[in-house]
């Protein structure tokens, strides 16, 4: 086993196809297949499942993928440190943002990392929270902002904020045109559009409306933030989102927004990472930068509708993950 085989293997899993991986790596596909066959022979286990839909890792392949990414990242950092002759953080860090968070946080994070840690290469993934959660569970990304406030199986969560939710659009009925708030009861039977049933926001809405005995009338499942906002702006239906969803939208094309009260609708958000993968120095730096930016944007009034949950980062949890990294790298080096 060598680092070239590990790099090939990671590319195949990321691309989900031998052909696409070969193009990305500038390697002939037969040569790539041959390298994977040799790797499977050496490890005496099947690593990849080939089908008409593409290529997917087996359970053993998932384990190899997780450790391979760590080893390759270590090697990249080692080369960078030797070249630079210092201890500056470097390497690639993949971050997943729910779409509402990306609209307000992605650009400040990019700018801050470029300014202070230019040797860190960021990869951003933006999607609905359900898909981002899948990417983290499959260890395709290093960090994610997810709507939860506690650890779950395989995922460590660092709670950072709580979002207030608002109704976008005109609910009509008893809600006055000049009203700044809207009670949950006033949304009973109001036409709503919302993300699909696997989305965390949708599950929250269903749970709270049922608990308060308020009729939830979702007329369409829409897994697109721009479309949700456009529908609300058109007047055809309302939607429920955090106010940060409007961060990048033209003020002239924003729907009317009212804070939901009695009860208030809120959801916690945490910076999350895999419990199975030790956190390296570059990932730790990006994690800390995300937390710092959230506090700064809130203090400057640029991110409204949130409450900070904990002004201090839990360094002990991050440090404990980083301390495992060297041990994993040494185990792989010994395998060679």
C-alpha positions as a printed NumPy array, in Angstrom:
array([[  0.   ,   0.   ,   0.   ],
       [  1.285,   3.457,  -0.882],
       [ -0.02 ,   7.012,  -0.873],
       [ -0.684,   6.931,  -4.613],
       [ -3.11 ,   4.039,  -4.185],
       [ -4.786,   5.836,  -1.302],
       [ -5.132,   8.996,  -3.397],
       [ -6.642,   6.983,  -6.26 ],
       [ -9.042,   5.244,  -3.896],
       [-10.253,   8.504,  -2.317],
       [-10.809,  10.042,  -5.759],
       [-12.897,   7.042,  -6.87 ],
       [-15.131,   7.236,  -3.795],
       [-15.494,  11.019,  -4.13 ],
       [-16.387,  10.805,  -7.829],
       [-18.532,   7.678,  -7.527],
       [-17.176,   6.5  , -10.853],
       [-13.977,   4.967, -12.197],
       [-14.241,   6.995, -15.384],
       [-14.718,  10.34 , -13.631],
       [-11.903,   9.563, -11.186],
       [ -9.585,   8.666, -14.076],
       [-10.346,  12.032, -15.717],
       [ -9.774,  13.902, -12.474],
       [ -6.468,  12.117, -11.822],
       [ -5.295,  12.163, -15.482],
       [ -4.818,   8.406, -15.268],
       [ -5.954,   5.774, -17.778],
       [ -9.015,   3.951, -16.447],
       [ -7.518,   0.433, -16.94 ],
       [ -4.476,   1.48 , -14.902],
       [ -6.752,   2.849, -12.169],
       [ -8.752,  -0.376, -12.034],
       [ -5.541,  -2.378, -11.857],
       [ -4.283,  -0.337,  -8.899],
       [ -7.558,  -0.911,  -7.033],
       [ -7.413,  -4.651,  -7.707],
       [ -3.891,  -4.768,  -6.28 ],
       [ -5.035,  -2.835,  -3.229],
       [ -7.918,  -5.228,  -2.625],
       [ -5.558,  -8.195,  -3.018],
       [ -3.082,  -6.733,  -0.548],
       [ -5.765,  -6.004,   2.046],
       [ -7.535,  -9.295,   1.284],
       [-10.96 ,  -7.672,   1.216],
       [-13.355,  -6.108,  -1.261],
       [-13.26 ,  -2.32 ,  -1.118],
       [-15.535,  -1.204,  -3.944],
       [-18.9  ,  -2.289,  -5.291],
       [-19.307,  -1.696,  -9.026],
       [-22.774,  -1.322, -10.557],
       [-24.562,   0.456, -13.392],
       [-25.087,   3.401, -11.056],
       [-21.35 ,   3.775, -10.451],
       [-18.907,   2.758,  -7.742],
       [-19.552,   2.765,  -3.994],
       [-17.35 ,   1.682,  -1.068],
       [-18.054,  -1.431,   0.976],
       [-18.005,  -1.258,   4.775],
       [-14.272,  -1.994,   4.651],
       [-13.927,   0.605,   1.919],
       [-15.637,   3.216,   4.095],
       [-13.093,   2.558,   6.816],
       [-10.195,   2.805,   4.363],
       [-11.659,   6.   ,   2.898],
       [-11.859,   7.647,   6.315],
       [ -8.279,   6.805,   7.255],
       [ -6.938,   7.518,   3.763],
       [ -8.242,  11.07 ,   3.838],
       [ -6.523,  11.58 ,   7.163],
       [ -3.199,  10.164,   5.957],
       [ -3.259,  12.166,   2.714],
       [ -4.042,  15.323,   4.631],
       [ -1.154,  14.612,   7.002],
       [  1.175,  14.102,   4.071],
       [  0.055,  17.379,   2.498],
       [  0.661,  19.249,   5.743],
       [  4.052,  17.592,   6.208],
       [  5.219,  18.651,   2.735],
       [  3.949,  22.182,   3.285],
       [  5.66 ,  22.578,   6.643],
       [  8.968,  21.297,   5.292],
       [  8.775,  23.685,   2.325],
       [  7.852,  26.656,   4.483],
       [ 10.187,  25.759,   7.332],
       [  7.548,  26.673,   9.906],
       [  4.458,  25.517,  11.699],
       [  1.828,  27.536,   9.813],
       [ -1.451,  25.687,   9.382],
       [ -2.017,  24.261,   5.914],
       [ -4.078,  21.692,   4.083],
       [ -7.588,  21.279,   2.723],
       [-10.637,  21.713,   4.939],
       [-14.098,  20.858,   3.579],
       [-16.996,  22.731,   5.197],
       [-20.705,  22.087,   4.731],
       [-23.242,  24.907,   5.074],
       [-27.022,  24.747,   5.113],
       [-28.148,  27.192,   2.445],
       [-29.48 ,  29.764,   4.927],
       [-26.133,  29.803,   6.758],
       [-24.04 ,  29.974,   3.585],
       [-25.771,  33.19 ,   2.532],
       [-24.37 ,  35.07 ,   5.518],
       [-21.296,  33.136,   6.687],
       [-19.514,  31.619,   3.674],
       [-17.984,  34.799,   2.23 ],
       [-16.714,  36.171,   5.582],
       [-15.149,  32.767,   6.326],
       [-13.462,  32.642,   2.932],
       [-12.085,  36.169,   3.35 ],
       [-10.832,  35.577,   6.896],
       [ -9.051,  32.319,   6.062],
       [ -7.469,  33.855,   2.954],
       [ -6.236,  36.785,   5.025],
       [ -4.891,  34.935,   8.054],
       [ -4.236,  31.364,   6.906],
       [ -3.48 ,  31.513,   3.165],
       [ -2.059,  27.983,   3.123],
       [ -5.415,  26.497,   4.109],
       [ -7.471,  25.54 ,   1.062],
       [-11.194,  25.659,   1.712],
       [-13.844,  23.506,   0.064],
       [-17.434,  24.699,   0.523],
       [-20.513,  22.511,   0.151],
       [-23.889,  24.258,   0.264],
       [-27.195,  22.412,   0.393],
       [-30.226,  21.71 ,   2.53 ],
       [-29.286,  20.547,   6.028],
       [-30.291,  16.919,   5.427],
       [-27.752,  16.482,   2.627],
       [-25.022,  18.289,   4.583],
       [-25.659,  15.903,   7.481],
       [-25.212,  12.953,   5.099],
       [-21.901,  14.32 ,   3.821],
       [-20.602,  14.617,   7.374],
       [-21.843,  11.15 ,   8.333],
       [-20.022,   9.725,   5.299],
       [-16.934,  11.785,   6.208],
       [-16.909,  13.568,   2.881],
       [-16.519,  16.894,   4.716],
       [-14.528,  17.907,   7.799],
       [-16.887,  20.434,   9.382],
       [-20.57 ,  21.255,   9.066],
       [-23.072,  23.602,  10.604],
       [-26.061,  21.513,  11.595],
       [-29.273,  22.319,  13.4  ],
       [-28.756,  20.435,  16.646],
       [-27.452,  21.205,  20.123],
       [-25.956,  17.896,  21.269],
       [-23.694,  15.091,  20.106],
       [-25.255,  12.309,  18.075],
       [-23.898,   8.921,  17.058],
       [-20.577,   9.53 ,  15.312],
       [-20.894,  13.332,  15.367],
       [-19.498,  15.834,  17.871],
       [-21.484,  19.077,  18.162],
       [-20.292,  22.445,  19.455],
       [-23.447,  24.557,  20.06 ],
       [-22.936,  28.147,  18.899],
       [-26.277,  29.861,  18.333],
       [-30.043,  29.662,  18.368],
       [-32.01 ,  30.981,  15.392],
       [-35.357,  32.736,  15.604],
       [-37.751,  31.677,  12.834],
       [-39.993,  34.073,  10.899],
       [-42.974,  33.782,   8.59 ],
       [-42.194,  35.116,   5.11 ],
       [-45.111,  36.454,   3.08 ],
       [-48.618,  37.627,   3.919],
       [-50.611,  35.186,   6.087],
       [-53.679,  37.422,   5.892],
       [-56.566,  36.794,   8.279],
       [-56.058,  38.322,  11.716],
       [-52.488,  39.455,  11.006],
       [-52.5  ,  43.197,  10.521],
       [-50.625,  44.728,   7.588],
       [-48.374,  46.704,   9.948],
       [-47.845,  43.917,  12.493],
       [-44.223,  43.023,  13.242],
       [-45.072,  39.617,  14.746],
       [-47.36 ,  36.707,  14.027],
       [-48.6  ,  34.164,  16.559],
       [-48.411,  30.488,  15.726],
       [-52.207,  30.27 ,  16.049],
       [-52.562,  32.881,  13.302],
       [-50.781,  30.488,  10.924],
       [-53.449,  27.815,  11.363],
       [-54.517,  26.649,   7.899],
       [-52.343,  29.263,   6.136],
       [-50.856,  27.961,   2.888],
       [-47.18 ,  27.196,   3.467],
       [-44.32 ,  25.881,   1.362],
       [-41.483,  24.106,   3.174],
       [-38.528,  21.769,   2.589],
       [-39.224,  18.055,   2.175],
       [-40.024,  15.684,   5.013],
       [-36.39 ,  14.654,   5.591],
       [-35.332,  18.243,   6.324],
       [-34.736,  19.303,   9.929],
       [-36.788,  22.503,   9.573],
       [-39.757,  20.536,   8.25 ],
       [-39.572,  18.119,  11.176],
       [-39.442,  21.057,  13.609],
       [-42.527,  22.651,  12.036],
       [-44.491,  19.404,  12.162],
       [-43.544,  18.804,  15.786],
       [-44.346,  22.311,  17.063],
       [-47.599,  22.737,  15.111],
       [-48.806,  19.336,  16.357],
       [-47.818,  20.123,  19.948],
       [-49.686,  23.44 ,  19.857],
       [-52.69 ,  21.889,  18.082],
       [-52.343,  24.301,  15.139],
       [-53.256,  23.15 ,  11.62 ],
       [-50.145,  22.882,   9.429],
       [-51.129,  23.365,   5.785],
       [-48.083,  22.643,   3.625],
       [-49.134,  22.84 ,  -0.014],
       [-45.747,  22.065,  -1.611],
       [-42.406,  20.508,  -0.661],
       [-39.612,  22.71 ,  -2.014],
       [-35.947,  21.931,  -1.361],
       [-34.694,  25.218,  -2.796],
       [-34.152,  28.331,  -0.707],
       [-34.511,  30.83 ,  -3.605],
       [-37.775,  29.192,  -4.666],
       [-39.176,  29.181,  -1.131],
       [-38.489,  32.92 ,  -0.862],
       [-39.854,  33.629,  -4.352],
       [-43.111,  31.853,  -3.568],
       [-43.481,  33.893,  -0.371],
       [-42.671,  37.095,  -2.244],
       [-45.271,  36.285,  -4.908],
       [-48.061,  35.997,  -2.36 ],
       [-49.056,  32.492,  -3.49 ],
       [-48.088,  31.   ,  -0.108],
       [-45.96 ,  31.733,   2.948],
       [-42.839,  29.992,   4.217],
       [-41.01 ,  29.823,   7.549],
       [-37.277,  30.547,   7.628],
       [-34.594,  32.404,   9.609],
       [-34.118,  36.03 ,   8.578],
       [-30.529,  35.218,   7.509],
       [-32.052,  33.566,   4.425],
       [-32.462,  37.071,   2.974],
       [-28.808,  38.085,   3.414],
       [-27.932,  37.947,  -0.293],
       [-31.339,  38.858,  -1.702],
       [-32.164,  42.157,  -3.405],
       [-34.149,  44.273,  -0.868],
       [-36.657,  45.114,  -3.6  ],
       [-37.477,  41.418,  -4.013],
       [-37.798,  40.459,  -0.37 ],
       [-41.128,  39.249,   1.024],
       [-42.669,  40.726,   4.167],
       [-41.137,  39.117,   7.272],
       [-42.721,  38.739,  10.729],
       [-41.292,  37.109,  13.845],
       [-43.322,  34.129,  15.073],
       [-44.416,  34.377,  18.722],
       [-46.635,  32.573,  21.258],
       [-44.689,  30.349,  21.132],
       [-41.539,  31.593,  19.453],
       [-40.085,  29.182,  16.924],
       [-36.358,  28.65 ,  17.445],
       [-33.753,  26.092,  16.434],
       [-30.199,  25.557,  17.726],
       [-27.177,  25.357,  15.438],
       [-23.798,  23.755,  16.114],
       [-20.451,  23.419,  14.414],
       [-20.086,  19.655,  13.977],
       [-17.367,  17.189,  13.032],
       [-16.957,  13.436,  12.883],
       [-16.174,  11.773,  16.203],
       [-14.31 ,   9.049,  14.322],
       [-11.837,  11.352,  12.578],
       [ -9.272,  13.269,  14.633],
       [ -9.304,  17.003,  14.008],
       [ -6.052,  18.369,  12.585],
       [ -4.656,  21.861,  13.114],
       [ -6.101,  23.323,   9.898],
       [ -9.593,  22.029,  10.683],
       [ -9.3  ,  23.333,  14.23 ],
       [ -8.36 ,  26.781,  12.929],
       [-11.334,  26.858,  10.554],
       [-13.65 ,  25.673,  13.335],
       [-12.445,  28.44 ,  15.654],
       [-12.74 ,  31.01 ,  12.86 ],
       [-16.364,  30.035,  12.228],
       [-17.163,  30.548,  15.912],
       [-15.329,  33.892,  16.002],
       [-17.139,  35.159,  12.901],
       [-20.548,  34.201,  14.261],
       [-19.852,  36.29 ,  17.38 ],
       [-18.499,  39.195,  15.341],
       [-21.414,  39.248,  12.882],
       [-23.867,  39.166,  15.777],
       [-22.086,  41.941,  17.696],
       [-21.925,  44.134,  14.584],
       [-25.638,  43.695,  13.915],
       [-24.975,  41.996,  10.569],
       [-26.604,  38.739,  11.666],
       [-29.911,  39.449,  13.358],
       [-32.44 ,  36.993,  14.724],
       [-29.909,  34.827,  16.585],
       [-28.95 ,  34.274,  20.217],
       [-25.404,  33.149,  21.017],
       [-25.434,  29.977,  23.077],
       [-21.889,  29.953,  24.411],
       [-19.405,  32.831,  24.007],
       [-16.396,  30.548,  24.543],
       [-15.349,  27.63 ,  22.382],
       [-14.937,  24.278,  24.094],
       [-11.223,  23.867,  23.322],
       [-10.973,  20.633,  25.322],
       [-13.2  ,  18.772,  22.864],
       [-11.279,  20.018,  19.849],
       [ -7.915,  19.266,  21.438],
       [ -8.941,  15.724,  22.348],
       [ -9.711,  14.986,  18.687],
       [ -6.464,  16.521,  17.466],
       [ -4.439,  14.446,  19.932],
       [ -5.615,  11.257,  18.21 ],
       [ -4.38 ,  12.35 ,  14.803],
       [ -0.714,  11.443,  15.214],
       [ -1.613,   7.978,  16.506],
       [ -3.737,   7.225,  13.436],
       [ -0.99 ,   8.432,  11.112],
       [  1.597,   6.255,  12.865],
       [ -0.655,   3.187,  12.567],
       [ -0.933,   3.718,   8.803],
       [  2.781,   4.324,   8.43 ],
       [  3.415,   1.031,  10.23 ],
       [  1.079,  -0.801,   7.792],
       [  3.325,   0.25 ,   4.926]])
